[in-house]
């Protein structure tokens, strides 16, 4: 079972790099939705005896992160009529390298951590740290509001992987609450992004600092 | 012995078929009939019967390059185990020879391109060498991972060892499989990197270097290019589908089916993607390099 788990987590890492390296917002949304759906599969792979809460969380995660949120974002993208991140704060190549360094760091760092014995051979912790880092990098270095939302989503995916470590101890209502918050948050951000776009004909966050009441 | 004979026959005969499969797949995606499956064989035979036109500025390098390229790729093909069988030639450290045979082929192709004295071809040569800088380390990282897994430095052993360990070391293998697939596309100038069908654009790489070759030399170049796809595909297949049934009459057809499926997969990639902008190609190759590097990092940490 660990092999399937590690296989999925490695694909998550690859999708991190992909979302750092592409300038098309459509591609990065697709990458993140595939990532979310992959993460939803993890509970089925990790646990020998699945409990009902775990199944509900997994199915909700796949449905929300894999289908609903990407649809909302693609809709917002179409309304806003933008296709690509024109000029990220640091270039695409440096951000790939930054992501690679962060991933390498988290791989090495996680092997130093005192982990519970059942988590040692798995890639859960390094992938979680690397995904959180990737989310940070996307959030910090991109100017378009929608890409920043995607960065937030990647960040949440990383935290979700951390949650996989505790899935038996953590009440599932917490996880569902997080998913609901995430959904509502992104829904609202996408609507706001549309309104910003209509009002100012730009979604560049650098120009949003001049907004006044 | 019989395995060796089949290996050599497949190596000599099958490669142009792969290009046919790729073109058929692309035609099917586009809703066209497409060229016949064996078109490249016809092309090569036709070119072999023609006469050559040689420019006055060229020297012997121009004639030698396609022949040496073909020889280098053929030897590389003899080093790689195809399917279940051992490679005909194998010794300790032959993975270095394998990588540098491709390096030799590339060097002579670019040298021949420079030999024509055309600035256009020089541009193609410069691009080819630039992109090789990224794809070669990726190949080496992939071999490092395989060597670490199998504890051997012989290409036959490290590629066939994936049969046993695919269960315990799946994560690095997935990473290097992704990396090697990108290297396969880049080395053979397939679509995300280069479009093999265009002939008059400023962004092509391999095609521009061979513009001045004609007749039998062009035939040799076309054949060597398809052979390169076949050899690298043979390496990649060991990582993607490592299981074989140790029965000769079953394994060889299975290998051929897998190879055709790989060619079809390349065709699908070419159909759904556009060619990348020239300045974006290094991103893709760095991605492949990082992917193979992570495979190594995962293994040694």
Interface residues (C-beta under 8 A of the other chain):
Chain A: X3 X4 X6 X7 X9 X10 X11 X13 X14 X17 X18 X21 X92 X93 X96 X97 X100 X103 X104 X107 X108 X111 X123
Chain B: X167 X168 X170 X171 X174 X175 X178 X280 X282 X283 X286 X287 X290 X291 X293 X294 X297 X298 X301
